[in-house]
Amino acid sequence: MTEAEDRKPQSDEARGTFDPEITSEFAIPAGFAAPRVVVEPETTSEFAVPDGLDVPQAPSAEPEGSAFSTPSTYSTQHAPAAFTPATGIPVVSLTKDVPWQDRMRTMLRMPVAERPAPEPGPKAEEGGPAVPRVLDLTLRIGELLLAGGEGAEDVEAAMFAVCRSYGLDRCEPNVTFTLLSISYQPSLVDDPVTASRTVRRRATDYTRLAAVFQLVDDLSDPETHLSLEEAYRRLAEIRRNRHPYPGWVLTGASGLLAGAASVLVGGDWAVFIAAMLGAMLGDRLAWLCAGRGLPEFYQFTVAAMPPAAIGVALTAAHVDVKASAVITGGLFALLPGRALVAGVQDGLTGFYITASARLLEVMYLFVGIVVGVLVVLYFGVNLDAKLNPDAAVHIASRPGWQIGASMLLSLTFAVLLQQERATVLWVTLNGGVAWSVYGALHYSGKISPVASTAVAAGLVGLFGQLLSRYRFASALPYTTAAIGPLLPGSATYFGLLSIAKNQVDKGLVSLATAASLAMAIAIGVNLGSEISRLFLRVPGGASAAGRRAAKRTRGF
């Protein structure tokens, strides 16, 4: 160390360094020997295990995991199908003599925790059902039903029936207008399995619809042991089956339907032939547009033009025919009554999204018809065709001819819907009953057309539901064609004619009447179906318990 460093004063840090010779007042004085305390290597207590005694090791603690993970003591094979709620599980008798639609509808309206477990002995192979394949089969069956025009509630009931027939009781189907999904949860602690399918194409074929219902009925029957492979094979056959009626028969049926409708509104044989030719030409033009890939909106617009054009041409040529009956008959063949009934039914049963989509589809198709007819009527009015909107109040009552025409209309409508031949006779009789009731109430009893239509449609729904319960089938083939004679064709035509003649207020009133008639048909059909379920036997023995298990609404 240099002299400069020696002369440099030390800092506080340097002066505060440790000096071994400086001790604290708490330090032990030198020469004082304190006894040392020896610490034992293992501290014991009176509860310690003595040496030489072997105790079996306890199993290691279960590692901490999620609250939703499966406990180590849980076994899926020996677990109960569902836990028992505090209030107990209601007794619901799912007897075989009750249609599967009512049984599954009752189950779907119950909370998951209160649904009774399926009967033992599932129809799947050993080792349990193949869950992904069962869900796929369920979605394919639901797709065919929804594409065929079945209501959302009945589609969900069919999907639930398929899953339950293979032992999958914790299933939740969900149906919207174009999307089907289903979720299955094996137990309260297992992860759910979810699958979905999109309906991209809808086709009206009630023969295929009846075959799918028969397949679901066989799957739901405990005495019929259908394997998964057999169900797939039958479903493939249903999809491959051709329509029961060729194209030329459908075109002829469309013409006969229009001719029968023209007789309903006061037409004669000349009107019958003119309306038939116009509807057949419109049907062929619509097929041509469909083959070119045009949307349904344009197909309906094109199909509505020929009947209107023939009616205007006959009036402009001063031919002594009732042009309004010709045009009205053509409209009967185009009005989307099937989609309207299905849409209102979905709304009344709580499927509001599907109902909104169906009713929006009906509105688009109706607007397409309006556009096609208005274009023709506009040119007819400018050509001084003597089209009279006031002719709506001069429709004569001819009971014999009108009852026969209504039955012919229902028969041809059933052919257009591709129904089975066994159901055509029943729906034809149902259509005759509908028009007889309407005529007795409206023409003889002087009751408003809306109320008369609602009562007649209610009887259609009641008889259709009774026939479907007797056959364990869908109610659509027995009700849809039977409402054909009640469709508001004349009110629609006269409303459009008033608008074409610049009488907008009068035209809107007539169109509002047509909308009221359409809603009366849809609500009447649904109400008639509900009346049949209300007074007939329901699952559960006592009616009160059955209705409690069948609640649709929330909070009542």
C-alpha positions as CSV (number, residue, x, y, z in Angstrom):
1,M,0.0,0.0,0.0
2,T,1.4,3.4,-0.9
3,E,1.8,6.4,1.4
4,A,-1.0,8.2,-0.4
5,E,-3.3,5.4,0.4
6,D,-2.0,5.4,4.1
7,R,-2.7,9.1,4.4
8,K,-6.2,8.7,2.9
9,P,-8.9,8.6,5.5
10,Q,-11.0,5.5,5.7
11,S,-14.6,5.6,4.7
12,D,-17.6,4.6,6.8
13,E,-17.8,1.3,5.0
14,A,-14.1,0.6,5.6
15,R,-14.5,1.5,9.3
16,G,-17.6,-0.7,9.6
17,T,-16.0,-3.9,8.5
18,F,-15.9,-6.9,10.8
19,D,-13.1,-7.0,13.4
20,P,-12.9,-10.4,15.2
21,E,-11.4,-8.9,18.3
22,I,-14.4,-6.6,18.9
23,T,-17.3,-8.6,20.7
24,S,-20.8,-7.8,21.7
25,E,-22.1,-7.5,25.2
26,F,-24.2,-10.5,24.5
27,A,-21.3,-12.7,23.6
28,I,-20.2,-15.6,25.9
29,P,-17.2,-14.6,28.0
30,A,-14.0,-16.4,27.4
31,G,-13.4,-19.3,29.7
32,F,-17.1,-19.9,30.4
33,A,-18.1,-23.4,29.2
34,A,-21.9,-23.7,28.6
35,P,-23.2,-27.3,28.4
36,R,-24.0,-28.4,24.9
37,V,-27.4,-29.7,24.1
38,V,-27.4,-32.8,22.0
39,V,-30.3,-33.0,19.5
40,E,-31.6,-36.4,18.8
41,P,-31.7,-37.3,15.1
42,E,-35.4,-38.3,15.2
43,T,-37.9,-36.7,17.4
44,T,-40.6,-39.1,18.6
45,S,-43.8,-38.8,20.6
46,E,-46.0,-41.2,22.5
47,F,-48.0,-41.7,19.2
48,A,-45.0,-42.8,17.2
49,V,-44.9,-46.4,15.9
50,P,-42.4,-48.5,18.0
51,D,-39.4,-50.0,16.3
52,G,-39.9,-53.4,14.8
53,L,-43.6,-53.0,14.1
54,D,-44.4,-53.0,10.4
55,V,-47.4,-51.1,9.3
56,P,-48.7,-51.5,5.7
57,Q,-48.2,-48.4,3.6
58,A,-51.3,-46.4,2.8
59,P,-52.1,-45.9,-0.9
60,S,-50.8,-42.7,-2.3
61,A,-53.2,-39.8,-2.4
62,E,-55.1,-39.2,-5.6
63,P,-53.4,-36.3,-7.5
64,E,-55.3,-33.1,-7.5
65,G,-57.2,-32.6,-10.7
66,S,-60.3,-30.8,-12.2
67,A,-63.6,-30.9,-10.4
68,F,-65.1,-32.4,-13.6
69,S,-62.5,-35.3,-13.8
70,T,-63.7,-38.8,-13.3
71,P,-63.1,-40.1,-9.7
72,S,-60.9,-43.2,-9.4
73,T,-63.7,-45.1,-7.6
74,Y,-66.2,-44.4,-10.4
75,S,-67.1,-47.2,-12.9
76,T,-69.1,-46.4,-16.0
77,Q,-70.2,-50.0,-16.4
78,H,-71.7,-50.3,-12.9
79,A,-73.0,-46.7,-12.6
80,P,-76.8,-46.1,-12.6
81,A,-78.3,-44.7,-15.7
82,A,-79.3,-41.4,-14.0
83,F,-79.2,-39.9,-10.6
84,T,-82.3,-39.7,-8.5
85,P,-83.4,-36.1,-7.8
86,A,-84.6,-35.1,-4.4
87,T,-88.3,-35.0,-5.5
88,G,-88.1,-38.5,-6.9
89,I,-88.6,-39.7,-10.5
90,P,-92.2,-39.6,-11.7
91,V,-93.8,-42.9,-12.8
92,V,-94.2,-42.7,-16.6
93,S,-95.6,-45.8,-18.3
94,L,-94.2,-46.1,-21.8
95,T,-96.4,-48.9,-23.0
96,K,-96.1,-50.4,-26.5
97,D,-99.7,-49.8,-27.4
98,V,-99.1,-46.1,-27.3
99,P,-97.6,-44.6,-30.5
100,W,-93.9,-43.9,-30.2
101,Q,-94.5,-40.3,-31.2
102,D,-96.5,-39.8,-28.0
103,R,-94.0,-41.7,-25.9
104,M,-90.9,-39.9,-27.1
105,R,-92.7,-36.5,-27.1
106,T,-93.5,-37.1,-23.4
107,M,-89.9,-38.0,-22.7
108,L,-88.5,-34.9,-24.5
109,R,-90.8,-32.5,-22.5
110,M,-89.3,-33.8,-19.2
111,P,-86.0,-32.6,-17.7
112,V,-83.1,-34.9,-18.4
113,A,-82.8,-35.8,-14.7
114,E,-86.4,-37.0,-14.5
115,R,-86.5,-39.2,-17.6
116,P,-86.8,-42.9,-16.7
117,A,-84.0,-45.1,-17.8
118,P,-84.4,-47.2,-20.9
119,E,-85.3,-50.8,-20.5
120,P,-82.4,-53.2,-20.1
121,G,-81.0,-55.1,-23.0
122,P,-80.0,-52.7,-25.7
123,K,-79.9,-53.8,-29.3
124,A,-76.3,-53.0,-29.9
125,E,-73.4,-55.4,-30.1
126,E,-71.5,-56.6,-27.0
127,G,-69.4,-54.0,-25.4
128,G,-72.0,-51.3,-25.6
129,P,-73.4,-49.3,-28.6
130,A,-71.1,-47.6,-31.0
131,V,-72.0,-44.1,-30.0
132,P,-70.7,-42.2,-33.1
133,R,-72.5,-44.6,-35.5
134,V,-75.7,-44.4,-33.5
135,L,-75.6,-40.6,-33.5
136,D,-74.9,-40.7,-37.3
137,L,-77.9,-42.9,-37.9
138,T,-80.0,-40.6,-35.8
139,L,-79.0,-37.6,-37.7
140,R,-79.6,-39.2,-41.1
141,I,-83.1,-40.2,-40.0
142,G,-83.8,-36.7,-38.7
143,E,-82.5,-35.2,-42.0
144,L,-85.0,-37.3,-44.1
145,L,-87.9,-36.3,-41.8
146,L,-87.0,-32.6,-41.8
147,A,-86.4,-32.5,-45.5
148,G,-89.8,-34.2,-46.0
149,G,-91.6,-31.4,-44.2
150,E,-92.1,-32.9,-40.8
151,G,-92.5,-30.6,-37.8
152,A,-89.5,-29.9,-35.6
153,E,-91.1,-31.5,-32.5
154,D,-91.8,-34.8,-34.3
155,V,-88.3,-34.8,-35.8
156,E,-86.8,-34.4,-32.3
157,A,-89.1,-37.2,-31.0
158,A,-87.9,-39.5,-33.8
159,M,-84.2,-38.7,-33.1
160,F,-84.7,-39.3,-29.4
161,A,-86.5,-42.6,-30.1
162,V,-83.6,-43.9,-32.3
163,C,-81.0,-43.0,-29.6
164,R,-83.1,-44.5,-26.8
165,S,-83.6,-47.8,-28.8
166,Y,-79.9,-48.4,-28.6
167,G,-79.5,-47.5,-25.0
168,L,-78.4,-43.9,-25.3
169,D,-80.8,-42.3,-22.8
170,R,-78.8,-39.1,-22.0
171,C,-79.4,-37.5,-25.5
172,E,-80.5,-34.0,-26.3
173,P,-81.6,-33.5,-30.0
174,N,-81.9,-30.0,-31.4
175,V,-83.6,-29.1,-34.7
176,T,-83.7,-25.9,-36.6
177,F,-84.7,-25.2,-40.2
178,T,-81.6,-26.4,-41.8
179,L,-79.4,-27.8,-39.0
180,L,-79.8,-30.9,-36.8
181,S,-77.5,-31.6,-33.9
182,I,-77.5,-34.1,-31.1
183,S,-75.5,-34.4,-27.9
184,Y,-75.0,-37.5,-25.8
185,Q,-73.4,-37.6,-22.3
186,P,-72.6,-41.1,-21.0
187,S,-72.7,-40.0,-17.4
188,L,-72.5,-36.9,-15.2
189,V,-68.7,-37.0,-15.2
190,D,-68.0,-38.1,-18.8
191,D,-67.4,-35.8,-21.7
192,P,-70.4,-35.4,-24.0
193,V,-70.3,-36.5,-27.6
194,T,-71.9,-34.1,-30.1
195,A,-72.6,-34.4,-33.8
196,S,-74.5,-32.3,-36.3
197,R,-75.8,-32.4,-39.9
198,T,-77.0,-29.8,-42.3
199,V,-80.1,-30.2,-44.5
200,R,-79.2,-28.6,-47.8
201,R,-82.1,-30.0,-50.0
202,R,-85.7,-30.5,-49.2
203,A,-88.0,-32.6,-51.3
204,T,-91.7,-33.5,-50.8
205,D,-92.1,-37.3,-50.8
206,Y,-94.5,-38.6,-48.2
207,T,-93.9,-42.2,-49.3
208,R,-90.3,-41.8,-48.1
209,L,-91.6,-40.1,-45.0
210,A,-93.9,-43.0,-44.1
211,A,-91.0,-45.5,-44.7
212,V,-88.8,-43.5,-42.2
213,F,-91.6,-43.5,-39.7
214,Q,-92.0,-47.3,-40.0
215,L,-88.2,-47.7,-39.5
216,V,-88.4,-45.6,-36.3
217,D,-91.4,-47.6,-35.1
218,D,-89.5,-50.9,-35.6
219,L,-86.5,-49.5,-33.7
220,S,-88.7,-48.4,-30.9
221,D,-90.5,-51.7,-30.6
222,P,-88.7,-53.8,-27.9
223,E,-89.9,-57.0,-29.6
224,T,-88.1,-56.1,-32.9
225,H,-84.4,-56.6,-32.6
226,L,-82.9,-54.4,-35.3
227,S,-79.1,-54.3,-35.3
228,L,-77.3,-51.1,-36.3
229,E,-76.2,-52.6,-39.6
230,E,-79.8,-53.6,-40.5
231,A,-81.1,-50.1,-39.7
232,Y,-78.4,-48.6,-41.9
233,R,-79.4,-51.0,-44.7
234,R,-83.0,-50.1,-44.5
235,L,-82.2,-46.4,-44.4
236,A,-80.1,-46.8,-47.6
237,E,-83.0,-48.6,-49.3
238,I,-85.4,-45.7,-48.3
239,R,-83.0,-43.1,-49.8
240,R,-82.6,-45.1,-53.0
241,N,-86.3,-45.7,-53.6
242,R,-87.7,-43.9,-56.6
243,H,-90.8,-41.7,-56.3
244,P,-94.1,-43.7,-56.7
245,Y,-95.4,-41.5,-59.5
246,P,-93.6,-40.4,-62.7
247,G,-93.2,-36.9,-63.9
248,W,-96.1,-37.0,-66.4
249,V,-98.5,-38.2,-63.7
250,L,-97.5,-35.2,-61.5
251,T,-98.0,-32.8,-64.4
252,G,-101.5,-34.3,-65.0
253,A,-102.3,-34.1,-61.3
254,S,-101.3,-30.5,-61.2
255,G,-103.7,-29.8,-64.1
256,L,-106.6,-31.7,-62.5
257,L,-106.0,-29.9,-59.2
258,A,-106.4,-26.5,-60.9
259,G,-109.5,-27.7,-62.8
260,A,-111.1,-29.0,-59.6
261,A,-110.3,-25.7,-57.8
262,S,-111.9,-23.7,-60.6
263,V,-115.1,-25.7,-60.1
264,L,-115.1,-24.9,-56.4
265,V,-115.2,-21.2,-57.2
266,G,-118.0,-21.4,-59.7
267,G,-116.4,-22.6,-63.0
268,D,-117.9,-24.9,-65.6
269,W,-116.4,-27.4,-68.0
270,A,-114.8,-24.8,-70.2
271,V,-113.2,-23.2,-67.1
272,F,-112.1,-26.6,-65.9
273,I,-110.2,-27.3,-69.2
274,A,-108.7,-23.8,-69.4
275,A,-107.5,-23.9,-65.8
276,M,-106.1,-27.4,-66.3
277,L,-104.1,-26.4,-69.4
278,G,-102.7,-23.3,-67.7
279,A,-101.6,-25.2,-64.6
280,M,-99.9,-28.0,-66.7
281,L,-98.1,-25.4,-68.8
282,G,-97.0,-23.6,-65.6
283,D,-95.8,-26.9,-64.1
284,R,-93.6,-27.7,-67.1
285,L,-92.1,-24.2,-67.1
286,A,-91.3,-24.6,-63.4
287,W,-89.6,-27.9,-64.1
288,L,-87.6,-26.3,-66.8
289,C,-86.4,-23.5,-64.4
290,A,-85.6,-26.1,-61.8
291,G,-83.5,-28.0,-64.3
292,R,-81.5,-24.8,-65.0
293,G,-80.8,-24.3,-61.3
294,L,-83.1,-21.2,-60.7
295,P,-84.3,-20.7,-57.1
296,E,-87.8,-21.6,-56.1
297,F,-88.8,-17.9,-56.0
298,Y,-88.4,-17.7,-59.8
299,Q,-90.0,-21.2,-60.3
300,F,-93.2,-20.0,-58.6
301,T,-93.2,-16.7,-60.5
302,V,-93.0,-18.5,-63.8
303,A,-95.5,-21.2,-62.8
304,A,-98.1,-18.5,-61.9
305,M,-98.0,-16.7,-65.2
306,P,-99.6,-19.3,-67.7
307,P,-103.0,-19.6,-65.8
308,A,-103.2,-15.9,-65.4
309,A,-102.3,-15.4,-69.1
310,I,-105.0,-17.8,-70.2
311,G,-107.6,-16.1,-68.1
312,V,-106.7,-12.7,-69.4
313,A,-106.6,-13.9,-73.0
314,L,-110.0,-15.5,-72.8
315,T,-111.4,-12.2,-71.3
316,A,-109.7,-10.1,-74.0
317,A,-111.1,-12.4,-76.7
318,H,-114.6,-11.9,-75.2
319,V,-115.0,-15.6,-74.7
320,D,-118.0,-16.4,-72.4
321,V,-116.0,-18.0,-69.5
322,K,-115.3,-17.0,-65.9
323,A,-111.7,-15.8,-66.1
324,S,-111.5,-15.3,-62.4
325,A,-112.1,-19.0,-61.8
326,V,-109.4,-20.0,-64.3
327,I,-106.8,-17.8,-62.6
328,T,-107.9,-18.9,-59.1
329,G,-107.7,-22.6,-60.1
330,G,-104.1,-22.0,-61.2
331,L,-103.3,-20.3,-57.8
332,F,-104.6,-23.3,-55.8
333,A,-101.9,-25.5,-57.3
334,L,-99.2,-23.1,-56.2
335,L,-100.1,-21.9,-52.7
336,P,-97.6,-23.3,-50.2
337,G,-100.1,-24.8,-47.8
338,R,-97.8,-27.6,-46.6
339,A,-95.0,-25.2,-45.5
340,L,-97.5,-22.8,-43.9
341,V,-99.1,-25.5,-41.7
342,A,-95.6,-26.8,-40.7
343,G,-94.4,-23.3,-39.9
344,V,-97.4,-22.4,-37.7
345,Q,-97.2,-25.8,-36.0
346,D,-93.6,-25.2,-35.1
347,G,-94.4,-21.8,-33.7
348,L,-97.3,-23.2,-31.6
349,T,-95.1,-26.0,-30.2
350,G,-92.3,-23.6,-29.2
351,F,-89.8,-23.9,-32.0
352,Y,-89.7,-20.2,-32.9
353,I,-86.5,-20.2,-34.9
354,T,-87.7,-23.0,-37.2
355,A,-91.2,-21.5,-37.4
356,S,-89.7,-18.1,-38.4
357,A,-87.6,-19.7,-41.1
358,R,-90.6,-21.7,-42.5
359,L,-92.9,-18.7,-42.5
360,L,-90.2,-16.6,-44.2
361,E,-90.0,-19.3,-46.9
362,V,-93.8,-19.1,-47.3
363,M,-93.6,-15.4,-47.7
364,Y,-91.0,-15.6,-50.4
365,L,-92.9,-18.2,-52.3
366,F,-96.1,-16.2,-52.0
367,V,-94.4,-13.0,-53.2
368,G,-93.1,-15.0,-56.2
369,I,-96.7,-16.0,-57.0
370,V,-97.8,-12.4,-56.5
371,V,-95.2,-11.1,-58.9
372,G,-96.0,-13.6,-61.6
373,V,-99.8,-12.9,-61.4
374,L,-99.4,-9.1,-61.1
375,V,-97.2,-8.8,-64.2
376,V,-99.9,-10.6,-66.3
377,L,-102.8,-8.7,-64.7
378,Y,-101.0,-5.4,-65.3
379,F,-100.8,-6.1,-69.0
380,G,-104.3,-7.4,-69.1
381,V,-105.7,-4.3,-67.5
382,N,-103.8,-2.1,-69.9
383,L,-105.3,-4.1,-72.8
384,D,-108.8,-3.3,-71.5
385,A,-109.5,-6.9,-70.4
386,K,-112.8,-6.8,-68.5
387,L,-111.6,-8.2,-65.2
388,N,-114.0,-7.5,-62.4
389,P,-112.8,-7.6,-58.7
390,D,-116.4,-7.5,-57.5
391,A,-117.0,-11.0,-58.9
392,A,-115.7,-12.4,-55.6
393,V,-119.1,-11.9,-53.9
394,H,-121.0,-13.8,-56.6
395,I,-119.6,-17.3,-56.1
396,A,-122.6,-19.7,-56.3
397,S,-123.2,-22.6,-53.9
398,R,-123.4,-25.9,-55.7
399,P,-123.0,-28.6,-53.0
400,G,-122.8,-31.7,-55.2
401,W,-120.3,-30.4,-57.7
402,Q,-118.2,-28.7,-55.0
403,I,-118.0,-31.7,-52.8
404,G,-116.9,-33.8,-55.8
405,A,-114.4,-31.1,-56.9
406,S,-113.0,-30.9,-53.3
407,M,-112.4,-34.7,-53.2
408,L,-110.7,-34.6,-56.6
409,L,-108.6,-31.7,-55.5
410,S,-107.5,-33.6,-52.4
411,L,-106.7,-36.7,-54.4
412,T,-104.5,-34.9,-56.9
413,F,-102.8,-32.9,-54.1
414,A,-102.0,-36.3,-52.5
415,V,-100.4,-37.4,-55.8
416,L,-98.3,-34.3,-56.0
417,L,-97.1,-35.0,-52.4
418,Q,-95.9,-38.4,-53.5
419,Q,-98.1,-40.2,-51.0
420,E,-98.6,-43.9,-50.6
421,R,-101.5,-45.3,-52.5
422,A,-103.0,-46.7,-49.3
423,T,-103.3,-43.2,-47.9
424,V,-104.8,-41.5,-50.9
425,L,-108.3,-42.8,-50.3
426,W,-108.3,-41.6,-46.7
427,V,-107.1,-38.2,-47.4
428,T,-109.6,-37.8,-50.3
429,L,-112.5,-38.6,-47.9
430,N,-111.0,-36.2,-45.3
431,G,-110.9,-33.4,-47.9
432,G,-114.6,-34.0,-48.8
433,V,-115.5,-33.8,-45.1
434,A,-113.5,-30.5,-44.8
435,W,-115.4,-28.9,-47.7
436,S,-118.8,-30.2,-46.5
437,V,-118.3,-28.7,-43.1
438,Y,-117.0,-25.4,-44.6
439,G,-120.0,-25.2,-47.0
440,A,-122.5,-26.0,-44.3
441,L,-121.1,-23.3,-42.0
442,H,-120.4,-20.6,-44.6
443,Y,-123.1,-21.0,-47.2
444,S,-125.9,-22.4,-45.1
445,G,-125.1,-21.0,-41.7
446,K,-123.9,-17.6,-42.9
447,I,-120.8,-17.8,-40.7
448,S,-117.7,-15.8,-41.6
449,P,-115.3,-17.6,-43.9
450,V,-112.4,-17.4,-41.4
451,A,-114.4,-19.1,-38.6
452,S,-115.8,-21.7,-41.1
453,T,-112.3,-22.4,-42.4
454,A,-110.9,-22.8,-38.8
455,V,-113.6,-25.3,-37.8
456,A,-113.2,-27.3,-41.0
457,A,-109.4,-27.4,-40.7
458,G,-109.8,-28.4,-37.0
459,L,-111.7,-31.5,-38.1
460,V,-109.1,-32.2,-40.7
461,G,-106.4,-32.2,-38.1
462,L,-108.5,-34.3,-35.7
463,F,-109.3,-37.0,-38.2
464,G,-105.7,-36.9,-39.6
465,Q,-104.3,-37.4,-36.1
466,L,-106.7,-40.3,-35.4
467,L,-105.7,-42.0,-38.6
468,S,-102.0,-41.5,-37.9
469,R,-102.4,-43.0,-34.4
470,Y,-104.3,-46.0,-35.9
471,R,-101.5,-46.6,-38.4
472,F,-98.6,-45.5,-36.1
473,A,-97.5,-43.1,-38.9
474,S,-97.0,-39.4,-39.5
475,A,-100.1,-37.3,-39.6
476,L,-98.9,-35.2,-42.6
477,P,-100.2,-37.6,-45.3
478,Y,-103.7,-37.5,-43.8
479,T,-103.9,-33.8,-43.3
480,T,-101.8,-31.8,-45.8
481,A,-103.8,-32.8,-48.9
482,A,-107.1,-32.5,-47.1
483,I,-106.7,-28.8,-46.5
484,G,-106.3,-28.2,-50.3
485,P,-110.0,-27.2,-50.8
486,L,-109.7,-24.6,-48.0
487,L,-106.7,-22.7,-49.4
488,P,-107.4,-19.0,-50.0
489,G,-107.0,-19.0,-53.8
490,S,-109.9,-16.7,-54.7
491,A,-109.1,-14.1,-52.0
492,T,-105.5,-14.0,-53.2
493,Y,-106.5,-13.5,-56.8
494,F,-109.1,-10.8,-56.2
495,G,-106.6,-8.9,-53.9
496,L,-104.0,-8.9,-56.7
497,L,-106.5,-7.9,-59.3
498,S,-107.6,-4.9,-57.1
499,I,-104.0,-3.8,-56.8
500,A,-103.4,-4.2,-60.5
501,K,-106.4,-1.9,-61.1
502,N,-104.9,0.7,-58.7
503,Q,-107.4,-0.1,-55.9
504,V,-104.7,-0.6,-53.4
505,D,-106.8,-0.3,-50.2
506,K,-109.3,-2.8,-51.5
507,G,-106.6,-5.2,-52.6
508,L,-104.8,-5.1,-49.3
509,V,-108.0,-5.9,-47.5
510,S,-108.5,-8.9,-49.7
511,L,-104.9,-10.0,-49.2
512,A,-105.3,-9.6,-45.4
513,T,-108.4,-11.9,-45.7
514,A,-106.3,-14.4,-47.5
515,A,-103.7,-14.3,-44.8
516,S,-106.4,-14.7,-42.1
517,L,-107.7,-17.8,-43.9
518,A,-104.3,-19.3,-44.2
519,M,-103.6,-18.8,-40.5
520,A,-107.1,-20.2,-39.7
521,I,-106.2,-23.3,-41.6
522,A,-102.8,-23.8,-39.9
523,I,-104.1,-23.1,-36.4
524,G,-107.2,-25.3,-37.0
525,V,-105.1,-28.3,-38.1
526,N,-102.8,-27.9,-35.1
527,L,-105.7,-27.5,-32.7
528,G,-107.4,-30.6,-34.0
529,S,-104.3,-32.6,-33.5
530,E,-103.9,-31.3,-30.0
531,I,-107.6,-32.1,-29.2
532,S,-107.0,-35.7,-30.2
533,R,-104.0,-36.0,-27.9
534,L,-105.9,-34.2,-25.1
535,F,-108.8,-36.6,-24.9
536,L,-107.2,-39.8,-25.9
537,R,-105.0,-41.9,-23.6
538,V,-101.7,-40.4,-22.7
539,P,-98.6,-42.0,-21.3
540,G,-98.6,-42.1,-17.5
541,G,-101.9,-43.7,-16.6
542,A,-103.6,-40.7,-14.9
543,S,-104.3,-37.8,-17.2
544,A,-103.0,-35.2,-14.8
545,A,-99.7,-36.9,-14.4
546,G,-99.4,-37.4,-18.1
547,R,-100.1,-33.7,-18.9
548,R,-97.6,-32.6,-16.3
549,A,-95.0,-34.8,-18.0
550,A,-95.9,-33.3,-21.3
551,K,-95.4,-29.6,-20.5
552,R,-94.1,-27.5,-23.4
553,T,-94.1,-24.0,-21.8
554,R,-91.7,-22.6,-19.3
555,G,-93.1,-21.6,-15.9
556,F,-96.7,-23.0,-16.2
